[in-house]
Amino acid sequence: MMDLLIPDKTHDESRQGEALMLKAETAKNNGRKLYIESYGCAMNFSDSEIVASILAESGFETTADYSVADVIFINTCSIRENAEQRVRNRLKEFTVAKVKNPGLVVGVLGCMAERLKSKFLEEEKLVDVVVGPDAYRDLPNLINQVDDGQKAVNVLLSREETYADISPVRLNSNGINAFVSIMRGCDNMCSFCVVPFTRGRERSRDPLSIVAECRDLFDRGYREVTLLGQNVDSYKYSTTGEDVITTNFANLLEMVALIDPDLRVRFSTSHPKDITDEVLYAINKYDNICNYIHLPVQSGNSRILDLMNRTYDREWYINRIDAIRRIIPDCAISTDVITGFCSETDEEHKDTVSMMDYVKYDFAYMFKYSERPGTLAAKRYADDIPEEVKQKRLTEIVAKQQEYSFYRMQARIGRVERVLIEGFSKKSDKDYCGRSDQNAMVIFPVGENYKPGEYVNVLIERSTTATLIGKVVD
C-alpha cells in the first residue's frame, strides 16, 4: 500500500537540483527571468530563498525552465564529492542554453563558489558570476557587471552578515513548514569539513528579528519552523549598551515557543560539545518544541574523534545521550556517521557499531569518508583506508541502522501520535502524510474533517523502517 518514505536528511536527496519558483510581482518586473537550482543542505535551500528575495526587489521573475531564463544560478555544496560532480555536470548541460542565448548570465553561488573561487571562471568557461554565501546582497551589481561584458566575483567572507533584515521568500513552500536561519558560519574546525572555510566565522542573528520572522510565518498560516545553524547550540547574541543582555539557544527556543502553542519548533544541527541540559529542559518544558534531536556522532571511537577534531570523546557523547534520555524520555535521536576515516582500524570501526547499539538511533545519515581539498584532514592525514574496506564498513553501519530504525518505529505501534498534516502522501491522494513530534513520517487516510496545516491524532497500526501508518482518532 505505501512506499518507503525516508525522513528529511541533512542532504535531502529528493530536493537535490530543485528549481525555485515564485509568484511573479508585476509591479517590479524588469522583464528578465531568473532560474535558481539548489544542492546540499537545508541551509543552502534557505540561502536560495534569500537570493530570490534580493533579486525579486530588482525586478527578476523566477522560472522553472532554465531554457527560457536570462540568469541561471546554481547554489552549490562542497561537503560531499558527488555534489560537486553533479554541479559540474549540470553546468555542461547549461552550455546549450548559452549557445542559444549568448546574453545568458550563468553563476555559481554558495560553498563551491567560496572554495574554488576564480578556478570556476578559468575551468568552466560558461560561468560568468561566482558568489560566496556572504555576498548575496551584491548580486544585482554583479549581474550588471556581466551585462557590461565583465566576469564578476565576490567571495568575501563577513564577520557580520546574517541577512537578518531580509524577509526570505519561501522556496516551493507548502505554506506549513519553513526554515528560519538563526546564525551563519561555524567556529568548529572539524578536520573533515570545509564549512568554516566556505561560510566563514560564526555569527548569530538578533533574537528579536528571529522571533519576528517566526511570528510573521505563524500569522501567515505556517505551523512549523525549523531553526537552522551549523551549530545551533552555540547560538549567542549580546545586546550593547549599559545593560548587556545575552541570549543563548535555550533562551531563543523559549522565545519562539511562546509565540503560540500551535507553532511547532524544530532545530538543526546540534553539536555534542555544546548541547546543554538547559536546552534539554527547555524542550521538556514546552509541548510545541519537538522531542527530536539530531546529534552527529561521526565516530564512536575517541582516537578517531580526536583526529576529526570533534573536541569531545566517546564518554562525553554517551553522557549527552544519557542526559537526553533522562530529561526527555520520549525524545527521538538521529545522527551522522562517517566510516573509513583516515587510519581507522577494524577495532575502532567496531566502537562506532557499539555506539549505535548503545543509542539505538531513530535515524542515521551515513557516509564513507571522502577527502575534501583544503580541509585539515587533507593537509595532515593520508586517506589510507581502501575503498572496499570503507564500503564494507558502511554496509555494516547501514544494516545496523535499518535494524534500529525498524525497532524504533515498531515501538510506536499502538500509540497515538499528534501529527501536523503536510499534504498528500507520495504514493496516493487518498492518504495524507505528516510528521510526528519525534519527526517520523506518518501516513493515514484522507478525511473530510481535517486538512493540511491542521493537527490530528493518529493511532499507529503498523510501520515500515521509516514510516508509521495508522488512522485518525478523536
N, C-alpha and C positions, 0 to 999 in steps of 0.2 A: 504493500500500500504506500509506504513512504520511502523516500530516498534518504541516504545518509547525509545529514546536514552537519557541516563542520563549524564549530564556534569561530567567532572573529579571531583573526590572527594578528600578530604584530605586523606581519606582511600578509594581508588578506589576498590570497591568490585569486579569488573571484573578482577582485576590483583592479588587479594589475592592468594597466593600459586603459583604464576607464576615462572616457571623454567627459568633460564638464559641459553642461548645457543649462543656460539661464533663460528666463523670460526676458524678451527684449524690452528696452526702455526707449520708446520712440523719441521722446523729447531730447535725449542725449546722443542719439545715434549719429555717428560720423561716417556711416556707410561701409565701414571695414569690419570684417568678420574675424573672430578670434577662436582658435581651436587649442584647447589645453588637454594634454594627456598625462595622467599621473601614475607613478610607480612607487613602490616602497611601503613605508609605514603610515599609520594614521596621521602622524604629524605632517607628512608630505601632502596628503589629501586636504588637510586643514589649511596648509600653506597655499594650495591651489585656489581655495576659496578667497584668501586674502588677495592673491594676484588678480582674480576675476573682479573683485571689488574695486581695486585700484584702476584697472583698465576700463571697467564699466563707467567710472567717473570721467574717463577720457573719451567716452562715446563708442567703445567697442561692443559689438553684439556677438555672442557666442554661437558656435555652430558645432554640431556633432559629426560633420562631414569635412574632413581635412582637405578634400579636393576642391572645395569652394572657399577655403579660408584665405585671408590676406596675411595673417600672422599665425604661425604654429609654434607652440611651446610644449616641450616635454619636461615635466617635473620629475627629477631623477633621484635614484637611490644608490649609495655606494656601499651599503652594508654587505650585500652578497654579490658574488661574481656574476651569477646568471642574470641578475637585474641589470648590471652594466651591459652585458652582452645583448640583452633584449632591447635596450635603448639604442645601441649602435645599429642593430639590425633594423630597428624601426626608422632610424634616420635614413638608411638606404632606401626604404620604401617611399620616403617623402621626396626623393630625387625626382620622381616622375611629375609630382605636383609642381616642383620648382621649374622644371623644363617648360611646362605648360604656362606657368605664370612667373616670369623672371623677376617680378617685383615682390614675390612672396618672401616674407621675413620668417626665418626659422631660428628658434632659440632653444638653448638648453638651460633649465633652471635647477636649483637645488644642490644636493650634495655632490653629485658628479661634477657639476659646474664648478663648485668650490674646490674640489680636489684636483681636477685636471686642467682647469683654467684655460690658458691660451693654447694648450695642446689640442683642444677641441677645434679651434679655428684653423690650426695647421693640418690636422689629420682629417677632420670632417669638413671638407671644402663647402659643404652645404650650409654649415652653421654660420649665422650672422651675429647672433647675440649669445653671450654667456653671462649668466646672472646667478650669484650666490644667494643663500637664504636670507641674508640681512639687507639685501639691496633692492627689494621689490618695489619700493617707492620710486626708484629711479627708472622703472620700466618705460613710462611714456617718453622720457628724454632719450633713453637708449634706442627705442624704436625710431624716434626722429633722426638719430644719428645714422641709422641704417638707411632710412629713406633718403638721406643726403649722400649716400654712397660709401659709408664707412662701416667697418666691423665695430662692434661695441661690446665691451667687457666691464662688468663691475662685480667683483667677488670680495669686496672689502667686508671683513667681519666687524661687528659692532659690539661694544660692551653695554649699550643702552637699548638698542632696538627690540621692542616687544610687540609692535603693531597694536598696542592697547587701544588706540583711538580709532582703529578701523573696524567697522562692523562687517564681518565676513558674510558673503553670500553663502548659501547652504548648498553644497555640492550634491546634485541629483537627489535632493533630500526627500525623505518620506514624510517630513513635517512632524516627526515624532521624536527621533533621536538626533542629537547634534554633538559635535566635538567642540570643546572650548579650550583653547590653548592658554595655560596659566604661566608658562615660562618658556624660555628658549635656551638652547645651548646646553653644555654639560661640562662640569669640572672634574668628573671622574676620568682617569686616564687608563681605562681597561686596555690591556696591551693588544687585544684583537680588534679594537673598534676604531673607526675613523671619525665618529661623530664629533669629538672635541675639535678636530681639525677642519671639519666641514660646516659645523654650526656654531663654533666659537664658544666663548665662556658663558657660564650660566648666569642668567638674569631673570628675575621674577616680575610679573605684572602687578600693578596696583590692585589689591584685592577688591576695591570698590568698583573698578572697571570690570572685573570678572563677575562680581555679583550682579552688576547692572546688565551685563550681556546675558547671564543666565535668567534673570528676571524677565528680560525682554523676550527671550525664547519661550519661557513659560506662558507669558501673556499672548504670544502668537500661536499657542497650541502645542508646543513641544512638551513632551512629558519625561524626557530622559536626557541628561547631559553627561558627557564623559570628559573629565578634566584631564588635559594632556600635558605631559612634560617628559623629558628624557629621564628625569629622576624626581618625581613629584614630591617625595618625602623630604627633599632638601629645599623645597619652596620656602622662601623667607623674604618678606618685604617690610622695610622700616620707613616710617614717615619721618620727615625732617621737621625741625622746629624746637620749641622749648621742651615740649613733652614728646619724646620719641616713643612711638608705638610700633612694636614688631609683631607681624602676623606670621605664624608658621602654618604648616599644612593642616594640622589638626584644627586650628582656628578657622582656616579657609573652608574646610569641609563643613564645619558647623554653620558658617555664614551662608553657604549655598544651600545646605539642607533646610535652613529656616525660611527660605523663600516661600515654600509651600510643601505640605506633606505629600502632595501628589506629584512633585517633581523628583524623579529618581536621580540619584547621583552615583556615578561610577568614576573611576580614575585609572590612569595608566601612564607610566610604569613605576613600580616601587623598586627601591634598592635595599637589599638586606642589611647593609651597613647603617642605613638611615631610618628605616621604619621604626617608629617608637610605640610604646604602649599607649601614649596619649592619642595617637592616631587610631589605634585599635579600639580604645574606649569610646572615641567619637563615633566610630562605625557602629559599635554596640548600642550606643545611646539613641541613635536616630534610625527609625524603621526605613526611611527612604534613602539611606546610604547603603548601597547594596553589599551583601555579605559575599564579596568576591574580591580576591587579591591576586594579582599577577606578580609573583616574586621569583625572578630569574635566579636559578642556582648556578647554571653554566657547567659546573663540575661538582662532584661530591667529594673530591679529594683536596686536602689542604695544600699540598705542594703545587698542584696544578692551579688552584685558585690564586696562589701567590705569584706564579708565573703569569697568570692572566691579569695580575694587579687588581684583583677584585676587593682587596682591603678587608676581607673577612675570611674566616676559616670554616671548616665543616661544623665545628662545635657552635660557633656563633650562629650559623644558619639554622641549625637544629633548635637553638634557643629561641629564635624568632618564630619558627614553626610552632614550637610548644606554646609560645605566648599567644599566637593566633588561635590555636585550639582551645586554650584556657579562657580567653576573653571573648571570643566569638565562636562558640562551639559548632555552629552550623555554617561556618564560612567555607566556601569553595576556594581552592588554591590551584593556580596554574603556574607554569614555569617555562624557562628556556633552557635547553641543554645543547652543549657543543661537544661532539665526540671527536676523538683523534687530534686533540690539541698537541702542540709541539712536545715531544718526548714522553707523552702519556703511555704508561705501561699497562699491561693487562690487569694488574692488580689495582691500579689507580682507576681504570675504567670500571672495575667491579665496585669501587667505592661510590661511583655515580649510580650504578644499578641498585646498590643497597640504600642509597638516599631515596630513590624512587620507591623502594619497598617501605621505607620508614614513613614517608609523607603520603604516599598513595594519591598522587596529584589527580585532580579532576581532568585537566587538560595539560598537554605539554607541546611546545613548539621546538622541534628537534632538527639539528643541522650537523653536517660534517664541517670540520674546521676548514675554512677557505682563507688563505693568506691574502690580506688586503694591503696593497702598496702604501707605504707611508706610515703604517702603524708601528707601535713599539715592538710588537712581536716580529714583524717582518725585518726590523733592524737588528733585533737581538737574538732571535732563536731560529733554528733550522726547522722548516716544515718537513719533518723527518718520518712521519707516520705514513706507510704505504697506503695508497688509495683503497686497496682491497680490505685492509685492516680497518680503515675508517668506516667503510661501508658495512662491514660485518658488525662493528660496534653499534653503528646507527640502527641497523636492522634489529639488533637485540633490544635497544632502547625503545624503538617504535613498538615492537611486540609487547614489551613490558607495559608501556603506556596504554596500549589498546586494552590490556587486561584490567588496568586500574580505572580507565575511563568507564568501561562497562560496569565494573564494580560500583563506582560512584553513582552511575545512572540507575542501576538496579536498586540501590538503597533508597531511591526517591519513590519507587512504586508503592502505591497505597497512600501516599501523602498528597495534600492539597497545596498547590503552588500558586502564588499570586503572579500573574503574567500580564505584561504590558503588550497588547496586540500591536504588531508592527505591519501586518498585511497578510496577503495570501501566501501559503507555503509554495515552495519552488515546484512542487510536484502537481498540485491540484488547487483549483479555485474553489473547491468545496471544503477546503481546510484553511484555517488561519494559522499563523505562526507568531511567536513572540518569545521573549526571554524571561526566565525565572530570575528571582533575586540573586541566585547563585550563577547566573549567566549561561545556564543551559538552554538550548533551543527547545521549545515546547510546541507540539502540533496538536490541534484539536478542531472539531468540526465547526464550520461557519454557522452562526445563529442570527436570528432577527433582532435579538435584544442587546447586541453588543457589536462594536465596530473598531477598526484600527484607531489607536490613540487612547483607548479605554483599558482599564484593568479588569481582569476576570480571574476567578478562582477555578483552577483546573485540577481535577482528580487524576493523578498519574496512574495509568493502567498497564503500560509496558514501555520498553525503551530499546534503542539501539545503543552503540557505544558513545554516541554524541547527541542523541535526540530523545526527548521524553514525549510520550504520546498519551493523550487522555481525553477527558470530556469536561465541559464547563459544569460546575455545580454552584448552588446558591451559597 
